[in-house]
Amino acid sequence: MAYGEYRCLRVRLDRGVAFVTIDHPPINLLDVALMRELDGIGKELEGDDAVRVVVFDSADPDFFIAHADVALIRQLPTSAPRPTTLGFFHAMVERFRTMPKATIGKIEGRARGGGSEFLLSLDLRFGALGRAVLAQPEVALGILPGGSGTQRLPRLIGRARALEVILGGEDVPAELAERWGYLNRALPPAELGPFVERLAFRIASFPADAIALAKAAVNAAELPTEQGLLEEAACFNGTLGTAAARQRMARFLELGGQTRAVELHLGSLVDRLAE
């Protein structure tokens, strides 16, 4: 699939992984231009069956996304009625949360405000120790995180810590972000790229249906428990009839799965299932 031309993004496709680099100098400001392109790439990626994993990173080592354009926020209407449908930004980030692909953020610099909220919509986040910084500074400006931060951050790190981030407005360095669950892992800068690439290609080597349905089942964890379990059962049943599942389970048994010797080192067997 050929992707459209983007001015703020660079797209590279490799073995089922779409690497999307944000390149919008001078600070990767989340302005109209960048938001439109993130919306566009999201729609293209969602419809590309050849892509199983999406990795976002930045061309600027100091900024992933600085934050939303404050001049633009100042132009928003002040007497808008209570919304009944998702607005543009909410719909854009929600697409990354729900699309049937694994979405990953690789963070080497600052991601504050809307940049942090964009990352919160991704499935996995990995940051560079001593370099990655996350924050929600909106309250200091007299507003609040209005791009999903008040909803996603408490689910991720808990209510009290979310309030510390949102009301305190201080930078959260990678080490602390990992400890709180804001990041999946914080890694030395030299190890971050190879780790993310290795994980992305590993996930992309697995069946697309299994990736999509596993993600849908995990997303259902936000439902009441019984509804979530019903959704899990439906997703599990959905994988059973796929050709990939039948082939891989047969291959698993052929290669010695469920024997003591092989089960002691199951990871190496998993890597061979696509052979």
Backbone as JSON, one array per atom type, in Angstrom:
{
  "sequence": "MAYGEYRCLRVRLDRGVAFVTIDHPPINLLDVALMRELDGIGKELEGDDAVRVVVFDSADPDFFIAHADVALIRQLPTSAPRPTTLGFFHAMVERFRTMPKATIGKIEGRARGGGSEFLLSLDLRFGALGRAVLAQPEVALGILPGGSGTQRLPRLIGRARALEVILGGEDVPAELAERWGYLNRALPPAELGPFVERLAFRIASFPADAIALAKAAVNAAELPTEQGLLEEAACFNGTLGTAAARQRMARFLELGGQTRAVELHLGSLVDRLAE",
  "N": [[0.84, -1.2, 0.0], [0.59, 2.17, -0.92], [1.56, 5.07, 0.74], [0.22, 8.31, 1.52], [1.58, 11.62, 0.79], [3.45, 13.25, 3.25], [4.22, 16.09, 5.24], [5.04, 16.5, 7.84], [5.63, 14.06, 8.84], [7.53, 11.03, 8.54], [7.45, 7.99, 6.85], [8.15, 4.59, 7.08], [8.09, 1.32, 5.88], [8.48, -2.01, 6.92], [8.64, -5.37, 6.92], [6.01, -5.84, 7.97], [5.87, -3.89, 9.89], [5.17, -0.53, 10.53], [7.1, 2.23, 10.62], [6.89, 5.32, 11.95], [8.04, 8.48, 11.83], [8.11, 11.46, 13.57], [8.58, 14.62, 12.34], [8.78, 17.68, 12.61], [9.91, 20.5, 12.75], [10.27, 23.57, 14.76], [10.06, 22.21, 17.24], [8.44, 20.0, 17.16], [5.73, 20.8, 17.49], [2.37, 20.34, 18.42], [0.4, 21.22, 16.31], [-2.09, 22.49, 13.95], [-1.26, 21.44, 11.47], [0.35, 19.16, 12.14], [-1.52, 17.66, 13.62], [-3.47, 17.12, 11.67], [-2.01, 15.49, 9.96], [-1.34, 13.33, 11.63], [-3.89, 12.35, 12.04], [-4.51, 11.63, 9.4], [-2.52, 9.66, 8.82], [-3.22, 7.8, 10.69], [-5.72, 6.88, 9.78], [-4.93, 5.74, 7.35], [-3.15, 3.72, 8.19], [-4.87, 2.15, 9.74], [-6.41, 0.92, 7.81], [-4.65, -0.68, 6.41], [-3.89, -3.81, 5.71], [-1.46, -5.07, 5.59], [0.12, -4.1, 7.56], [1.01, -4.74, 10.86], [2.07, -3.77, 13.17], [2.75, -0.59, 14.59], [5.16, 1.89, 14.95], [5.97, 4.8, 16.6], [8.24, 7.47, 16.53], [10.64, 10.15, 16.98], [12.26, 12.62, 14.96], [13.7, 14.5, 16.24], [15.9, 14.59, 18.85], [15.41, 15.87, 21.24], [12.74, 16.47, 21.5], [9.78, 14.68, 21.51], [6.89, 15.11, 21.08], [6.25, 18.41, 21.62], [4.02, 19.83, 22.85], [0.5, 20.69, 22.7], [-0.52, 23.3, 20.45], [-0.58, 26.32, 21.92], [-1.46, 28.83, 21.08], [-3.39, 28.09, 19.25], [-5.21, 26.8, 20.95], [-6.15, 28.97, 22.36], [-7.85, 30.09, 20.55], [-10.1, 28.56, 20.52], [-13.66, 28.07, 20.87], [-15.38, 29.55, 23.64], [-17.83, 29.05, 24.67], [-18.93, 26.61, 24.0], [-21.4, 24.04, 23.49], [-22.17, 21.23, 25.68], [-20.45, 18.39, 24.67], [-21.64, 15.65, 22.61], [-20.62, 13.78, 20.99], [-17.44, 12.41, 19.99], [-14.82, 14.74, 19.63], [-12.52, 16.11, 17.14], [-9.73, 15.69, 17.95], [-9.94, 13.83, 20.08], [-11.16, 11.68, 18.68], [-9.15, 11.11, 16.88], [-6.93, 10.22, 18.49], [-8.16, 8.1, 19.77], [-8.49, 6.33, 17.72], [-5.95, 5.2, 17.38], [-5.78, 3.79, 19.75], [-7.71, 1.83, 19.42], [-7.36, 0.61, 16.94], [-6.74, -2.35, 14.94], [-4.02, -3.08, 15.34], [-0.79, -3.37, 16.86], [0.37, -0.63, 18.68], [3.11, 1.5, 19.23], [5.12, 3.65, 21.18], [8.21, 5.26, 20.94], [10.27, 6.99, 22.93], [12.47, 9.59, 23.16], [12.85, 12.15, 23.93], [11.14, 15.09, 25.04], [7.72, 14.88, 25.93], [4.99, 16.47, 26.35], [1.81, 17.64, 27.67], [-0.47, 17.64, 25.04], [1.23, 15.97, 23.6], [1.99, 14.01, 25.43], [-0.58, 12.99, 25.85], [-1.17, 11.95, 23.33], [0.69, 9.83, 23.31], [-0.37, 8.33, 25.41], [-2.51, 7.14, 24.19], [-1.45, 5.14, 22.73], [-0.49, 1.64, 22.57], [1.82, 0.67, 23.83], [4.64, 2.05, 25.51], [7.92, 3.21, 25.45], [10.83, 4.53, 26.92], [13.81, 6.61, 26.9], [16.3, 6.48, 29.28], [17.31, 9.24, 31.25], [16.71, 10.97, 29.24], [14.05, 10.91, 28.13], [11.03, 12.58, 28.87], [7.95, 13.12, 30.45], [4.86, 14.89, 30.79], [2.05, 16.77, 32.07], [1.23, 19.81, 31.79], [-0.97, 21.52, 31.78], [-2.79, 22.63, 33.73], [-1.37, 24.63, 35.0], [-1.54, 26.6, 33.12], [-4.08, 27.4, 33.37], [-6.0, 25.76, 32.3], [-7.02, 22.39, 31.51], [-5.88, 18.98, 31.0], [-7.13, 18.25, 28.0], [-7.18, 16.41, 25.98], [-7.62, 13.73, 26.34], [-6.15, 13.04, 28.54], [-7.09, 13.23, 31.24], [-8.66, 11.02, 31.41], [-7.26, 8.74, 30.47], [-4.81, 8.68, 31.87], [-5.35, 8.24, 34.73], [-6.34, 5.61, 34.54], [-4.08, 4.31, 33.82], [-1.96, 4.86, 35.67], [-3.17, 5.17, 38.1], [-5.47, 6.98, 40.26], [-4.5, 8.85, 42.23], [-1.77, 9.28, 41.58], [-2.11, 10.21, 38.99], [-3.41, 12.61, 39.49], [-1.34, 13.92, 40.81], [0.46, 14.26, 38.69], [-1.12, 15.82, 36.93], [-2.14, 18.02, 38.46], [0.17, 18.93, 39.71], [1.9, 19.43, 37.56], [4.57, 18.96, 36.99], [7.64, 17.84, 35.41], [7.97, 14.42, 34.54], [10.45, 12.22, 34.81], [12.04, 9.58, 32.89], [12.8, 7.31, 34.47], [11.16, 7.46, 36.78], [8.7, 7.51, 35.51], [8.58, 4.93, 34.43], [8.48, 3.45, 36.81], [6.0, 4.17, 37.8], [4.33, 3.26, 35.81], [3.68, 4.81, 33.69], [5.39, 4.66, 31.57], [6.19, 1.65, 29.79], [8.78, 0.55, 29.9], [11.93, 1.9, 30.87], [14.88, 2.54, 29.28], [18.48, 2.41, 28.77], [19.74, 4.93, 26.55], [21.19, 3.92, 24.29], [20.24, 1.35, 24.1], [17.56, 1.52, 23.63], [16.46, 1.87, 20.95], [17.23, -0.6, 19.54], [15.88, -2.45, 21.22], [13.12, -1.74, 20.98], [12.76, -2.09, 18.22], [13.31, -4.83, 17.92], [11.23, -5.95, 19.47], [8.99, -4.98, 18.07], [9.24, -6.25, 15.54], [9.06, -8.87, 16.37], [6.42, -9.06, 17.38], [5.1, -8.47, 14.99], [5.59, -10.75, 13.58], [3.73, -12.56, 14.33], [0.39, -13.99, 13.91], [-1.95, -11.87, 12.22], [-4.7, -11.8, 12.89], [-4.7, -12.84, 15.48], [-3.22, -10.89, 16.87], [-4.91, -8.64, 16.56], [-7.33, -9.49, 17.78], [-6.49, -10.17, 20.34], [-5.74, -7.67, 21.28], [-8.25, -6.38, 21.18], [-9.6, -7.87, 23.12], [-8.14, -7.23, 25.44], [-8.65, -4.47, 25.54], [-11.29, -4.62, 26.28], [-11.16, -4.95, 28.98], [-11.81, -2.67, 30.32], [-14.49, -2.74, 30.58], [-17.32, -3.79, 32.65], [-16.6, -6.7, 34.67], [-17.9, -9.19, 33.94], [-18.9, -8.63, 31.37], [-16.49, -8.1, 30.11], [-15.27, -10.62, 30.24], [-16.98, -12.08, 28.61], [-16.47, -10.83, 26.19], [-13.78, -11.5, 25.91], [-14.05, -14.29, 25.6], [-15.45, -14.37, 23.17], [-13.54, -13.22, 21.45], [-11.46, -15.08, 21.74], [-12.69, -17.38, 20.68], [-12.93, -16.44, 18.12], [-10.34, -16.6, 17.14], [-9.86, -19.32, 16.9], [-10.77, -20.58, 14.58], [-9.09, -19.77, 12.56], [-6.76, -20.17, 9.87], [-4.08, -19.74, 10.46], [-3.92, -20.16, 13.23], [-4.57, -22.9, 13.44], [-2.46, -24.05, 11.99], [-0.2, -23.16, 13.43], [-0.59, -24.18, 16.03], [-0.48, -26.91, 15.47], [2.13, -27.06, 14.55], [3.48, -26.34, 16.87], [3.09, -28.57, 18.53], [4.37, -30.51, 16.96], [7.01, -29.69, 17.15], [7.71, -30.35, 19.67], [6.35, -29.17, 21.76], [4.83, -29.11, 24.99], [6.39, -31.06, 26.02], [8.77, -31.88, 28.53], [11.5, -31.13, 28.16], [11.43, -29.24, 26.08], [9.62, -27.34, 27.03], [11.01, -26.12, 29.07], [12.47, -24.21, 27.79], [10.78, -22.46, 26.3], [10.59, -20.07, 24.86], [12.39, -20.12, 22.67], [11.19, -21.99, 21.06], [8.78, -20.75, 20.34], [9.71, -18.81, 18.58], [10.12, -20.31, 16.33], [7.75, -21.06, 15.19], [6.68, -20.0, 12.88], [8.07, -21.09, 10.85]],
  "CA": [[0.0, 0.0, 0.0], [1.35, 3.41, -0.99], [1.06, 6.06, 1.68], [0.18, 9.68, 1.01], [2.73, 12.46, 1.09], [3.33, 13.96, 4.52], [5.26, 17.08, 5.48], [5.46, 16.44, 9.24], [5.88, 12.66, 9.2], [8.23, 10.15, 7.61], [6.89, 6.64, 7.02], [8.96, 3.49, 6.52], [7.45, 0.02, 6.08], [9.46, -3.09, 6.92], [8.22, -6.66, 7.48], [4.78, -5.73, 8.75], [5.97, -2.79, 10.85], [5.22, 0.84, 10.0], [7.86, 3.15, 11.46], [6.44, 6.68, 11.65], [8.91, 9.44, 12.51], [7.59, 12.83, 13.61], [9.66, 15.53, 11.91], [8.05, 18.93, 12.46], [10.69, 21.51, 13.48], [11.49, 23.36, 15.55], [9.9, 21.45, 18.49], [7.34, 19.06, 16.98], [4.54, 21.37, 18.1], [1.14, 19.69, 17.99], [-0.42, 22.26, 15.71], [-3.07, 21.98, 12.99], [-0.59, 20.64, 10.44], [0.73, 17.86, 12.66], [-2.72, 16.92, 13.98], [-4.1, 16.62, 10.45], [-1.23, 14.38, 9.41], [-1.52, 12.17, 12.51], [-5.22, 11.83, 11.72], [-4.43, 10.98, 8.09], [-1.73, 8.42, 8.87], [-4.0, 6.84, 11.47], [-6.73, 6.29, 8.9], [-4.26, 4.88, 6.37], [-2.63, 2.54, 8.88], [-5.99, 1.32, 10.17], [-6.92, 0.16, 6.67], [-3.58, -1.41, 5.72], [-3.81, -5.17, 6.26], [-0.08, -5.53, 5.61], [0.77, -3.56, 8.77], [0.56, -5.35, 12.12], [2.64, -3.0, 14.27], [3.11, 0.79, 14.26], [6.1, 2.47, 15.9], [6.16, 6.24, 16.47], [9.39, 8.08, 17.18], [10.84, 11.53, 16.59], [13.54, 12.97, 14.35], [14.35, 15.44, 17.15], [16.21, 13.87, 20.09], [14.99, 16.62, 22.42], [11.28, 16.57, 21.56], [8.88, 13.74, 20.82], [5.94, 16.16, 20.71], [6.41, 19.37, 22.7], [2.7, 19.95, 23.46], [-0.43, 21.29, 21.75], [-0.31, 24.71, 20.11], [-1.36, 27.14, 22.85], [-2.13, 29.88, 20.3], [-4.59, 27.46, 18.68], [-6.16, 26.57, 22.05], [-6.74, 30.27, 22.71], [-8.87, 30.43, 19.55], [-11.26, 27.68, 20.65], [-14.84, 28.76, 21.43], [-15.48, 29.47, 25.1], [-19.21, 28.76, 25.08], [-19.4, 25.45, 23.25], [-22.31, 23.18, 24.25], [-21.62, 19.97, 26.15], [-20.38, 17.5, 23.5], [-22.33, 14.36, 22.64], [-19.8, 12.88, 20.18], [-16.02, 12.71, 20.12], [-14.27, 15.77, 18.77], [-11.46, 15.7, 16.21], [-8.53, 15.14, 18.59], [-10.32, 12.6, 20.78], [-11.39, 10.62, 17.7], [-7.87, 10.77, 16.29], [-6.13, 9.39, 19.39], [-8.9, 6.87, 20.04], [-8.25, 5.4, 16.59], [-4.72, 4.45, 17.66], [-6.05, 2.87, 20.86], [-8.62, 0.74, 19.05], [-7.06, -0.03, 15.65], [-6.33, -3.75, 15.12], [-2.56, -3.18, 15.23], [-0.07, -2.95, 18.07], [0.94, 0.71, 18.49], [4.23, 1.65, 20.15], [5.83, 4.93, 21.2], [9.63, 5.25, 21.35], [10.4, 8.37, 23.37], [13.84, 9.96, 23.53], [12.86, 13.53, 24.39], [10.02, 15.58, 25.82], [6.34, 14.69, 25.45], [4.17, 17.13, 27.36], [0.49, 18.05, 27.23], [-1.04, 16.81, 23.99], [2.19, 14.94, 23.22], [1.79, 12.94, 26.4], [-1.89, 12.39, 25.61], [-1.03, 11.1, 22.15], [1.37, 8.6, 23.73], [-1.27, 7.54, 26.26], [-3.44, 6.4, 23.33], [-0.73, 4.01, 22.13], [-0.55, 0.43, 23.4], [3.07, 0.47, 24.56], [5.5, 3.23, 25.53], [9.27, 2.93, 25.93], [11.57, 5.78, 26.97], [15.25, 6.61, 27.12], [16.74, 6.99, 30.59], [18.08, 10.48, 31.19], [16.31, 11.81, 28.1], [12.59, 10.98, 27.98], [10.3, 13.35, 29.89], [6.51, 13.2, 30.22], [4.23, 15.86, 31.69], [0.75, 17.39, 31.74], [1.35, 21.11, 32.46], [-2.08, 22.4, 31.4], [-3.43, 23.34, 34.84], [-0.58, 25.84, 35.24], [-1.98, 27.58, 32.14], [-5.46, 27.72, 33.65], [-6.89, 24.82, 31.63], [-6.76, 21.03, 31.97], [-5.59, 18.09, 29.86], [-8.39, 18.04, 27.32], [-6.99, 15.53, 24.83], [-7.82, 12.37, 26.87], [-5.26, 12.79, 29.67], [-7.79, 13.01, 32.51], [-9.3, 9.71, 31.36], [-6.31, 7.65, 30.26], [-3.73, 8.64, 32.86], [-5.76, 7.51, 35.95], [-6.44, 4.17, 34.25], [-2.74, 3.76, 33.63], [-1.08, 4.97, 36.83], [-3.97, 5.34, 39.3], [-6.05, 8.31, 40.43], [-3.67, 9.76, 43.02], [-0.58, 9.67, 40.81], [-2.57, 11.02, 37.86], [-3.64, 13.95, 40.01], [-0.04, 14.54, 41.06], [0.99, 14.68, 37.39], [-1.97, 16.84, 36.32], [-2.22, 19.22, 39.3], [1.52, 19.41, 39.98], [2.46, 19.97, 36.33], [6.02, 18.81, 36.92], [8.15, 16.82, 34.5], [8.15, 13.06, 35.06], [11.55, 11.61, 34.07], [11.79, 8.21, 32.43], [12.92, 6.32, 35.54], [9.95, 7.52, 37.59], [7.57, 7.14, 34.65], [8.55, 3.47, 34.38], [8.07, 2.93, 38.11], [4.58, 4.44, 37.95], [3.55, 2.64, 34.75], [3.5, 5.79, 32.61], [6.14, 3.97, 30.54], [6.4, 0.21, 29.99], [10.17, 0.37, 30.33], [12.91, 2.95, 30.62], [16.1, 1.84, 28.9], [19.58, 3.27, 28.36], [19.49, 5.41, 25.19], [21.76, 3.06, 23.26], [19.5, 0.09, 24.04], [16.14, 1.75, 23.36], [16.11, 1.58, 19.57], [17.27, -2.04, 19.25], [14.83, -3.17, 21.96], [11.81, -1.47, 20.37], [12.73, -2.71, 16.9], [13.22, -6.29, 18.11], [9.87, -6.26, 19.94], [8.04, -4.71, 16.99], [9.33, -7.3, 14.53], [8.58, -10.12, 16.98], [4.96, -9.01, 17.36], [4.65, -8.5, 13.6], [5.74, -12.11, 13.04], [2.6, -13.36, 14.79], [-0.78, -13.83, 13.03], [-2.65, -10.59, 12.34], [-5.97, -11.98, 13.61], [-4.42, -13.03, 16.9], [-2.83, -9.58, 17.4], [-6.08, -7.76, 16.61], [-8.32, -9.98, 18.73], [-5.9, -10.05, 21.68], [-5.85, -6.26, 21.67], [-9.67, -6.11, 21.44], [-9.95, -8.48, 24.39], [-7.54, -6.42, 26.51], [-9.41, -3.22, 25.62], [-12.56, -4.91, 26.97], [-10.94, -4.96, 30.43], [-12.43, -1.48, 30.87], [-15.91, -3.04, 30.8], [-17.56, -4.61, 33.84], [-15.87, -7.96, 34.53], [-18.62, -10.22, 33.19], [-18.91, -8.24, 29.97], [-15.14, -8.29, 29.6], [-15.03, -12.05, 30.05], [-17.73, -12.49, 27.42], [-15.73, -10.33, 25.03], [-12.6, -12.35, 25.79], [-14.47, -15.57, 25.04], [-15.78, -14.18, 21.76], [-12.28, -13.02, 20.73], [-10.76, -16.37, 21.73], [-13.37, -18.22, 19.69], [-12.64, -15.91, 16.8], [-9.02, -17.04, 16.67], [-9.75, -20.77, 16.77], [-11.05, -21.05, 13.23], [-8.18, -19.22, 11.55], [-5.75, -21.1, 9.35], [-2.81, -19.52, 11.17], [-4.0, -20.83, 14.54], [-4.5, -24.36, 13.25], [-1.11, -24.39, 11.56], [0.78, -22.89, 14.48], [-0.77, -25.14, 17.13], [0.05, -28.19, 15.0], [3.59, -26.92, 14.52], [3.9, -26.31, 18.27], [3.15, -29.95, 19.01], [5.38, -31.2, 16.17], [8.35, -29.27, 17.59], [7.98, -30.83, 21.02], [5.59, -28.47, 22.78], [4.22, -29.94, 26.04], [7.38, -31.99, 26.58], [9.53, -31.2, 29.58], [12.74, -30.54, 27.66], [11.13, -28.06, 25.27], [8.91, -26.33, 27.82], [11.98, -25.39, 29.87], [13.01, -23.13, 26.96], [9.67, -22.28, 25.36], [10.77, -18.9, 24.02], [13.06, -20.46, 21.41], [10.21, -22.71, 20.24], [7.84, -19.77, 19.81], [10.34, -18.15, 17.44], [10.18, -21.23, 15.17], [6.41, -21.48, 14.78], [6.35, -19.5, 11.54], [8.92, -21.77, 9.85]],
  "C": [[0.88, 1.24, 0.0], [0.72, 4.44, -0.06], [1.13, 7.45, 1.07], [1.43, 10.44, 1.39], [2.46, 13.26, 2.36], [4.5, 14.92, 4.66], [5.84, 16.97, 6.88], [5.86, 15.04, 9.68], [6.71, 11.98, 8.12], [7.79, 8.72, 7.89], [7.8, 5.63, 6.34], [8.28, 2.17, 6.87], [8.5, -1.08, 5.97], [8.88, -4.3, 7.64], [7.02, -6.54, 8.42], [4.78, -4.64, 9.8], [6.01, -1.47, 10.1], [5.97, 1.7, 11.01], [7.49, 4.57, 11.04], [7.26, 7.65, 12.49], [8.3, 10.83, 12.41], [8.74, 13.78, 13.35], [9.03, 16.88, 11.57], [8.76, 20.02, 13.27], [9.87, 22.78, 13.72], [11.32, 22.46, 16.78], [8.81, 20.39, 18.37], [6.09, 19.54, 17.72], [3.3, 20.69, 17.54], [0.17, 20.77, 17.52], [-1.38, 21.65, 14.69], [-2.42, 21.05, 11.98], [-0.25, 19.25, 10.95], [-0.5, 17.03, 13.04], [-3.4, 16.35, 12.75], [-3.34, 15.43, 9.89], [-1.31, 13.15, 10.31], [-2.89, 11.53, 12.28], [-5.18, 11.06, 10.39], [-3.68, 9.67, 8.14], [-2.47, 7.37, 9.67], [-5.03, 6.13, 10.61], [-6.09, 5.36, 7.88], [-3.77, 3.59, 7.03], [-3.76, 1.59, 9.28], [-6.49, 0.43, 9.04], [-5.89, -0.66, 5.94], [-3.4, -2.78, 6.37], [-2.38, -5.71, 6.33], [0.67, -5.07, 6.85], [0.17, -4.2, 10.0], [1.02, -4.57, 13.34], [2.99, -1.61, 13.75], [4.02, 1.32, 15.35], [6.24, 3.96, 15.6], [7.43, 6.65, 17.2], [9.55, 9.49, 16.64], [12.2, 11.72, 15.95], [14.36, 13.89, 15.25], [14.64, 14.74, 18.46], [15.75, 14.59, 21.35], [13.48, 16.68, 22.59], [10.63, 15.43, 20.81], [7.74, 14.56, 20.23], [5.96, 17.14, 21.88], [5.12, 19.48, 23.52], [1.78, 20.52, 22.38], [-0.13, 22.78, 21.59], [-1.2, 25.59, 21.0], [-2.07, 28.27, 22.11], [-3.42, 29.34, 19.68], [-5.64, 27.25, 19.77], [-6.87, 27.87, 22.41], [-7.85, 30.68, 21.75], [-10.12, 29.56, 19.66], [-12.43, 28.43, 21.27], [-14.95, 28.53, 22.93], [-16.88, 29.12, 25.58], [-19.79, 27.58, 24.31], [-20.35, 24.61, 24.09], [-21.61, 21.89, 24.68], [-21.59, 18.97, 24.99], [-21.13, 16.19, 23.71], [-21.61, 13.33, 21.76], [-18.35, 13.29, 20.35], [-15.62, 13.81, 19.15], [-13.09, 15.24, 17.95], [-10.29, 15.03, 16.92], [-8.84, 13.85, 19.33], [-10.5, 11.44, 19.81], [-10.06, 10.16, 17.1], [-7.06, 9.86, 17.21], [-6.84, 8.07, 19.72], [-8.7, 5.85, 18.93], [-6.99, 4.57, 16.84], [-4.92, 3.45, 18.8], [-6.83, 1.65, 20.39], [-8.25, 0.04, 17.74], [-6.5, -1.44, 15.87], [-4.84, -3.98, 14.85], [-1.98, -2.88, 16.6], [0.57, -1.61, 17.78], [1.94, 0.98, 19.61], [4.79, 3.06, 20.04], [7.25, 4.73, 21.69], [10.01, 6.69, 21.65], [11.84, 8.64, 23.82], [13.91, 11.38, 24.06], [11.62, 13.86, 25.17], [8.68, 15.32, 25.14], [5.42, 15.24, 26.53], [2.79, 17.43, 26.78], [-0.09, 17.1, 26.2], [-0.09, 15.75, 23.48], [2.12, 13.75, 24.14], [0.47, 12.22, 26.13], [-1.9, 11.53, 24.36], [-0.38, 9.77, 22.52], [0.47, 7.72, 24.57], [-2.26, 6.73, 25.43], [-2.77, 5.19, 22.68], [-0.72, 2.83, 23.1], [0.66, 0.3, 24.32], [3.92, 1.72, 24.44], [6.85, 2.86, 26.15], [10.1, 4.21, 25.85], [13.03, 5.6, 27.27], [15.57, 7.22, 28.48], [17.58, 8.24, 30.42], [17.68, 11.4, 30.07], [14.8, 11.98, 28.01], [11.96, 11.69, 29.17], [8.83, 13.39, 29.49], [5.92, 14.2, 31.2], [2.89, 16.29, 31.15], [0.72, 18.75, 32.44], [0.14, 22.03, 32.29], [-2.67, 23.21, 32.54], [-2.67, 24.63, 35.16], [-0.96, 26.96, 34.28], [-3.45, 27.96, 32.34], [-6.46, 26.83, 32.96], [-6.67, 23.43, 32.22], [-6.43, 20.16, 30.77], [-6.89, 17.69, 29.17], [-8.3, 17.14, 26.12], [-7.0, 14.06, 25.21], [-7.0, 12.09, 28.12], [-5.98, 12.52, 30.98], [-8.46, 11.65, 32.56], [-8.28, 8.57, 31.27], [-5.28, 7.55, 31.39], [-4.17, 7.96, 34.16], [-5.89, 6.01, 35.72], [-5.07, 3.53, 34.21], [-1.93, 3.76, 34.92], [-1.84, 5.16, 38.15], [-4.38, 6.79, 39.51], [-5.09, 9.27, 41.13], [-2.44, 10.22, 42.25], [-0.97, 10.52, 39.6], [-2.81, 12.45, 38.32], [-2.33, 14.65, 40.34], [0.56, 15.07, 39.76], [0.2, 15.89, 36.87], [-1.99, 18.13, 37.14], [-0.83, 19.79, 39.59], [2.19, 20.0, 38.76], [3.95, 19.81, 36.17], [6.41, 17.72, 35.91], [8.31, 15.49, 35.23], [9.26, 12.41, 34.24], [11.3, 10.12, 33.82], [11.83, 7.19, 33.56], [11.67, 6.28, 36.41], [8.73, 7.11, 36.78], [7.45, 5.63, 34.52], [8.03, 2.9, 35.69], [6.57, 3.1, 38.32], [3.72, 3.73, 36.91], [3.2, 3.59, 33.63], [4.24, 5.28, 31.37], [6.16, 2.48, 30.84], [7.78, -0.06, 30.55], [10.94, 1.65, 30.04], [14.26, 2.27, 30.41], [17.22, 2.83, 28.62], [19.4, 3.69, 26.9], [20.02, 4.49, 24.09], [21.0, 1.76, 23.09], [18.05, 0.28, 23.58], [15.75, 1.36, 21.94], [16.13, 0.1, 19.24], [16.18, -2.82, 19.97], [13.48, -2.98, 21.29], [11.71, -2.15, 19.01], [12.57, -4.22, 17.01], [11.81, -6.69, 18.54], [8.86, -6.07, 18.82], [8.06, -5.82, 15.94], [8.85, -8.64, 15.1], [7.04, -10.15, 16.96], [4.45, -9.15, 15.92], [4.79, -9.88, 12.97], [4.58, -13.01, 13.42], [1.37, -13.09, 13.91], [-1.55, -12.54, 13.3], [-3.95, -10.72, 13.13], [-5.74, -12.11, 15.11], [-4.02, -11.7, 17.56], [-4.07, -8.71, 17.6], [-7.07, -8.19, 17.69], [-7.78, -9.95, 20.17], [-6.01, -8.61, 22.17], [-7.3, -5.91, 21.99], [-10.09, -6.67, 22.79], [-9.37, -7.69, 25.56], [-8.27, -5.09, 26.66], [-10.73, -3.42, 26.37], [-12.4, -4.99, 28.48], [-11.53, -3.72, 31.09], [-13.93, -1.66, 31.1], [-16.09, -3.7, 32.16], [-17.04, -6.03, 33.61], [-16.62, -9.0, 33.7], [-18.67, -9.88, 31.7], [-17.53, -8.43, 29.33], [-14.82, -9.75, 29.35], [-15.79, -12.58, 28.83], [-17.02, -12.04, 26.15], [-14.47, -11.15, 24.81], [-12.95, -13.69, 25.15], [-14.77, -15.46, 23.55], [-14.51, -14.0, 20.93], [-11.49, -14.32, 20.63], [-11.36, -17.3, 20.68], [-13.08, -17.76, 18.27], [-11.29, -16.33, 16.26], [-8.99, -18.52, 16.3], [-9.93, -21.26, 15.34], [-10.09, -20.56, 12.17], [-7.16, -20.27, 11.13], [-4.44, -20.96, 10.11], [-2.81, -20.22, 12.52], [-3.86, -22.34, 14.39], [-3.08, -24.78, 12.89], [-0.1, -24.24, 12.7], [0.62, -23.83, 15.68], [-0.26, -26.52, 16.74], [1.57, -28.17, 15.0], [4.17, -26.95, 15.93], [4.06, -27.73, 18.81], [4.22, -30.75, 18.26], [6.79, -30.92, 16.69], [8.63, -29.64, 19.04], [7.3, -30.04, 22.12], [4.91, -29.46, 23.72], [5.11, -31.11, 26.46], [8.27, -31.21, 27.54], [10.75, -30.46, 29.02], [12.47, -29.24, 26.9], [10.49, -26.96, 26.1], [9.85, -25.55, 28.74], [12.53, -24.19, 29.12], [11.99, -22.78, 25.88], [9.88, -21.11, 24.41], [11.4, -19.22, 22.68], [12.12, -21.22, 20.48], [9.23, -21.73, 19.58], [8.41, -19.09, 18.57], [10.33, -19.01, 16.19], [8.8, -21.56, 14.6], [6.04, -21.03, 13.38], [7.15, -20.21, 10.46], [8.1, -22.68, 8.96]]
}
